[in-house]
Amino acid sequence: MGSSPSAPPGAERDLAAGATVPRSAWRRPSPRRVRAVRNRLREIYGIPSAAPHRRPVEELVLTVLSQSTSDRNRDVAFLRLRRRFATWEEVRDAPLAEVEAAIRPGGLSRVKSARIQDVLRALPDPVSLDALADGPVPAARDALCALPGVGRKTAACVLLFSFGMRDVPVDTHVSRVATRLGLLRPGGPFDELHDELLAMTPRGQELELHV
């Protein structure tokens, strides 16, 4: 439900037929309804392949860069950052203006460069998140959300895409489509929407219901 392949014309409208309801009338969907939506998504998009595995710090920085921009601009900014600095320690210790210049194509470069350095300074030296790999999901999530500027969606991206842990990132696109399909209640706080979508997602299908 996030960055998806192109669908046939009217596919989203077909999926949402009879699903969109007023906030006051919304009820938590049954497992049968969730399966029906999943099966229809499979018919339209197929089953997504396994998530590309990135190192956790890479995924964390990439998710920061993805805020309020396109995937293309995010990727250009990330590539420029990695070409400019050989290590995350260099990014952490560089003058802010140099980091800002490297990620400028991603937009909001002043805000994002400061946020990236704040996060890297909060991590161990050498910079790593590998210690979270063997921990329980709630503890790993709490540790990520305790980092400066890291919220539930960013933490979920790292948990799912880097560690293969059970979580479902909910961004504005996922929220819009899932609400339209009747899976999520309209206007709910994003932290609660993460909990709701995760609770209704069968194990092993986290990537599928996110993408």
C-alpha positions in Angstrom: 0.0 0.0 0.0 3.0 2.3 0.0 5.3 2.5 -3.1 3.4 0.1 -5.4 3.7 -1.0 -9.0 1.3 0.6 -11.4 -2.2 -0.7 -11.1 -4.8 -1.0 -13.8 -7.0 2.1 -14.2 -9.7 2.2 -11.5 -8.0 -0.5 -9.4 -8.0 1.6 -6.2 -11.5 2.7 -6.8 -12.5 -0.9 -7.3 -10.8 -2.0 -4.1 -12.4 0.8 -2.1 -15.9 0.2 -3.4 -18.1 0.0 -0.4 -15.2 0.3 2.0 -14.8 4.1 2.7 -17.0 5.0 5.7 -17.5 8.1 7.8 -15.3 8.3 10.9 -18.3 7.8 13.2 -19.4 4.6 11.4 -16.0 3.0 11.2 -15.6 -0.5 12.8 -12.4 -2.5 13.1 -12.3 -4.9 10.1 -12.7 -8.6 10.6 -9.9 -11.0 9.7 -12.1 -12.0 6.7 -12.2 -8.4 5.4 -8.4 -8.1 5.8 -7.9 -11.3 3.8 -10.3 -10.1 1.1 -8.3 -6.9 0.7 -5.0 -8.7 0.7 -6.2 -11.2 -1.9 -7.5 -8.4 -4.1 -4.2 -6.5 -3.8 -2.4 -9.7 -4.9 -4.6 -9.9 -7.9 -3.8 -6.4 -8.9 -0.1 -6.0 -7.9 1.1 -9.5 -7.3 3.1 -10.5 -4.2 6.0 -8.1 -3.6 9.5 -9.6 -3.5 11.6 -9.6 -0.4 12.6 -6.1 0.9 16.1 -5.0 -0.2 18.4 -5.5 2.8 20.2 -2.4 3.9 22.4 -2.0 6.9 20.3 -0.5 9.8 22.1 2.9 9.8 21.7 3.2 6.1 18.0 2.5 6.3 17.6 5.0 9.1 19.3 7.8 7.2 17.5 6.9 4.0 14.2 7.2 5.8 15.1 10.6 7.2 15.9 11.7 3.6 12.6 10.3 2.4 10.6 12.8 4.4 8.6 15.2 2.2 10.2 14.3 -1.1 10.0 11.8 -3.9 11.8 8.4 -3.9 14.0 9.6 -6.8 15.2 12.7 -4.9 15.7 10.7 -1.7 17.9 8.2 -3.6 19.9 11.0 -5.3 20.5 12.7 -1.9 21.6 9.4 -0.3 24.0 8.5 -3.2 25.6 12.0 -3.0 26.0 11.7 0.8 27.7 8.3 0.5 30.0 9.5 -2.3 31.0 12.6 -0.3 31.7 10.8 3.0 33.4 7.4 3.3 31.9 6.5 6.7 29.0 7.5 9.0 31.6 8.8 11.5 32.7 11.3 8.8 29.1 12.4 8.3 28.6 12.8 12.0 31.7 14.9 12.5 31.6 17.0 9.3 30.6 20.7 9.2 26.8 20.9 9.0 27.1 22.9 5.8 28.9 20.1 4.0 26.3 17.5 4.9 23.6 20.0 3.9 25.2 20.5 0.5 25.5 16.8 -0.1 21.8 16.0 0.5 20.4 19.2 -1.1 18.6 17.4 -4.0 16.4 15.7 -1.4 14.8 18.9 -0.2 14.7 20.4 3.4 18.4 19.8 3.5 19.1 22.2 6.4 16.6 20.3 8.6 17.5 16.9 7.5 21.3 17.4 7.7 20.9 18.5 11.3 18.6 15.6 12.1 21.0 13.1 10.5 23.9 14.4 12.5 21.9 14.4 15.8 20.9 10.8 15.2 24.5 9.7 14.4 25.8 11.4 17.5 23.4 9.5 19.6 24.7 6.2 18.4 27.7 4.3 19.7 31.2 4.9 18.2 31.8 3.3 15.7 28.3 4.2 14.4 26.1 1.1 14.5 22.6 -0.2 15.2 23.6 -3.9 15.1 23.1 -4.4 18.8 19.4 -4.2 18.2 19.4 -7.3 15.9 19.0 -9.9 18.6 16.6 -8.0 20.9 12.8 -8.3 21.1 10.9 -6.1 18.7 9.4 -3.8 21.4 12.8 -3.1 22.9 14.3 -2.5 19.5 11.4 -0.2 18.6 11.8 1.8 21.9 15.5 2.2 21.3 15.0 3.6 17.9 12.2 5.9 18.9 14.4 7.3 21.7 16.8 8.7 19.0 16.5 12.4 18.2 13.8 13.0 15.6 13.0 9.3 15.1 9.3 8.4 15.2 7.3 5.3 14.8 7.3 5.2 11.0 11.1 5.6 10.8 11.6 2.9 13.4 9.3 0.6 11.6 11.2 1.0 8.4 14.5 0.0 10.1 12.8 -2.9 11.9 11.1 -4.4 8.8 13.6 -3.6 6.0 16.9 -4.1 7.8 16.2 -6.6 10.6 13.2 -8.4 9.1 11.3 -7.9 12.3 7.6 -7.7 12.6 6.4 -4.2 12.0 4.4 -2.3 9.3 5.5 1.3 8.5 2.5 3.6 8.1 3.2 6.8 6.1 0.8 9.2 4.6 0.3 7.0 1.5 -0.3 3.8 3.5 -2.7 5.7 5.8 -4.6 7.1 2.9 -5.1 3.8 1.1 -5.7 1.7 4.2 -8.3 4.3 5.4 -10.0 4.3 2.0 -10.2 0.5 2.1 -11.8 0.6 5.6 -8.8 -1.0 7.3 -7.9 2.0 9.4 -10.1 4.5 11.1 -10.2 8.0 9.5 -8.1 10.6 11.3 -6.4 8.3 13.8 -3.1 9.3 15.4 -0.2 7.7 13.4 1.2 5.8 16.4 -2.1 4.2 17.0 -2.6 3.5 13.3 0.7 1.6 13.3 -0.5 -0.5 16.2 -3.9 -1.2 14.5 -2.4 -2.1 11.1 0.2 -4.3 12.7 -2.4 -6.1 14.9 -4.5 -7.1 11.8 -1.5 -8.1 9.6 -0.9 -11.9 9.5 2.7 -12.8 10.4 4.9 -12.9 7.4 2.8 -10.5 5.4 4.1 -7.2 6.9 6.0 -6.2 3.8 3.0 -7.1 1.6 0.5 -4.9 3.4 3.0 -2.0 3.6 4.0 -2.1 0.0 
